[in-house]
Amino acid sequence: MTRTPFFPKFSDLPLDLPLFPLVGAVVLPGVQLPLNIFEPRYLSLVADALAAQHLVGMIQPTSETQLDDRPALHRIGCAGRITSYSETPDGRIILVLTGVCRFQVIRELDEQNGYRRARVDWERFAADYHGEAEPIPDRPGFLVSLKTYCQLQSVEIPWDDIEHLADLELTNLLCAHLPLSPEDKQALIETLPTADRAVLMRGLLDMASASSMRVAEHRH
């Protein structure tokens, strides 16, 4: 994955990270994630991140049902760097995060300006910086599974661009942007090797396609 000179070195990644818990929203290294920020606590988070290393820890709650402001969180997330942002007249911030490196939460810290923070460990995911990208096993078969899934789910994908993406970029992009369940996305971001992540994704796509076909058969 190509990084600009603005990205921190692995050794410079911070021990403490602001957290943005959001169901179904994940980022992976090299992937861009647009966000619309309007809650006061997350506006504060963005302001504080911009005053530091521009890093935000995207992490999913453990349940889609959030009954309070402090839902339990998964232990694995991915940091994104704010690579562009704009302020709107109505007080929102529209920004783009670009994935940097996954992390593991060691423990949560006291809140700061209303948002959650954690002491994190990066070492488990050092390969996000230093590892060699593994090829997708049977990439042609993987693309067949992807096309079947997209047809059944009415998902539009720029196939000309997909064909030219490197395996790591393709896998990470699909993990972040396909309409998979939050649980499936969490399983994918917790899977270390690119090849294993691709195998898991293909299995998830095939299961979703099979389920869609069974539903269609029952309707007829």
Secondary structure as UniProt FT lines:
FT   TURN            5..6
FT   HELIX           10..12
FT   STRAND          16..21
FT   TURN            23..24
FT   STRAND          32..37
FT   HELIX           40..50
FT   TURN            51..53
FT   STRAND          55..59
FT   STRAND          76..87
FT   TURN            89..90
FT   STRAND          93..112
FT   TURN            113..114
FT   STRAND          115..121
FT   HELIX           123..125
FT   HELIX           127..130
FT   TURN            137..138
FT   HELIX           139..153
FT   HELIX           159..164
FT   HELIX           167..177
FT   HELIX           182..189
FT   HELIX           194..219
//
